[in-house]
Amino acid sequence: MSAAHPTPFEITVRVTEADIDGQGHVNNVVYLRWAQDVAVAHWRKLAPNESRDTIGWVVLRHEIDYKAAGFLHDELRVGTWVGELEGLSFERHTEITRPNDNKVLARVRTLWVPINPETGRPTRVSAEVREIFSRAAAGMPNE
């Protein structure tokens, strides 16, 4: 992962045939799927049960920089951390790397908005939940 964030939450993925496009490398949409997958895994791991039951998330914006191609059977590391909070939107960073050659394949910045799953309307996230993810982003243990 980048020096800017040495302690992201990480998952590992292996590139399958379904991930490959007509040019023989990982399709652009797959990188976004992995960015979503790691964000969801991070949320499920750290968020209290009550928050997981009462808060859903929708994407407001994705920005992605493609740095290098991924190929069939590559094992990749997908790391994420929470960035800035502005109003109701949460910034999340994702970096996808290939550990065997230390290549960064993509960097993603996503703006997420918490919603009430029953109404579909934006909702606030408690100070407790913000603190949990802030501590995780800083590499500090959660109590």
N, C-alpha and C positions, 0 to 999 in steps of 0.2 A: 504494500500500500504506500501511498505517497507520504513524504515526510511531514506534510501539513497535518495529517491525521494518522498517527502511528497505531491507534488502537480501535479500528473499526469493528463492527459486528460482521462476521464473515460466514459465507456458505461456499461450498465447492460444487461446481457443475461440470459435467462431461458433455462435450459437443456430440450430438447425435446426427444421423442423416436428416432428420426432420428440421434441424437447425440450419442446414446448408442451403444456399441460394444457387441460382444459375451460374454464378461466377466461381463456385467452388469454395466459398468461405461463408462464415456465419452471416445470416441475414440480419440487416439492421434492426428489424422488429424484434428479433430474439434478444438483442442487448436490452431493449426496453422491458421485455418480459422478465429477464433476469433482475433488472433494477426493481421491478415490482415484487418479484418473488423474495428478494432479500429484505426489502422494506417490510413486507408482511411477516416474514419470519422474525425480524427484529422486534416488531410490534408484539407479536404473540409471545415472544420470550420474555420481554420486560414489562409489558403493561399488566396492571392488576386485572384480575378476572372481571370485576365490575366494569372497568373501562372497556375491556374487550367486548363485553356484552352491550354496551350503550353507545359506543363510538364506532362509526365507520369512516372510511377515508376515500376521497376522490382526488384525482390528479387535476390540478389547475394548469400545469405547464411542465413540459420536459425540455431540457436542453441537453444535447449529447454531442460530444466530440469523439470522433472515431480516430484512433491513433495507429492501429495495426489490425491485421486480419486474424480471425480465429479459424481453425480448420477442424475437420472431422477427427474425432477422438481426443482433441485437446482437453486436458483437465484445467479448468480455470477457477480462479478465486474471485468471488464477488463480495466486495466489502462495502459497508454503508455506515454513515454517521449522520446525525441530525445537525443542521446548521442553525441559521437564524430563524427566529419567530417574528413575523410581522403581521399584526392584526390576527386574523384567523388562519393565516397560511404558515405552514412549516416547511422550511427548506431542508431537503435531504440530499446528501451527496452519495454517489456510488462510483466505485472504481473497479473495473474488471481487468484482471491481470492474468498472465500465463506464467505460473511459477517456474517452469522448467527453463525459461530464458529471461525471466524478469521483465517481459514486455507488458506495457500498459496497452490494452486493446481499446478501451473506451472509458471516458469519464462522463458521468451523467449528473445533472443538477435537476431536481424535481421539486415543484411546489405542490404540497399536499394540503387539503383542507379537510378538517374533521367534520363529519356530519352526524346527525341523529338518524339512525337507520330507519326509524318509524316514519319520520316526516320528510327525510331527504334534505332537510335544511341544515345549513352550517351551525355548528355548536362549539362551545368553548371546551378546552381541555383543562382539567384541574391543574392547580399549581403542583400538586403531588406528582402527577404524571410528567409534567414538564421537567420537574427536578430529577426524576428517574432517568429520563433520556439525556438531560444535561450532564448528569454524573457519568453516564455511560460514555458520552462523547468525549468527556475529559479523561476517560480511562480510570475513573474512580469506582470502587465497588459500591453496589447498591446494598443497603442494609436489609 
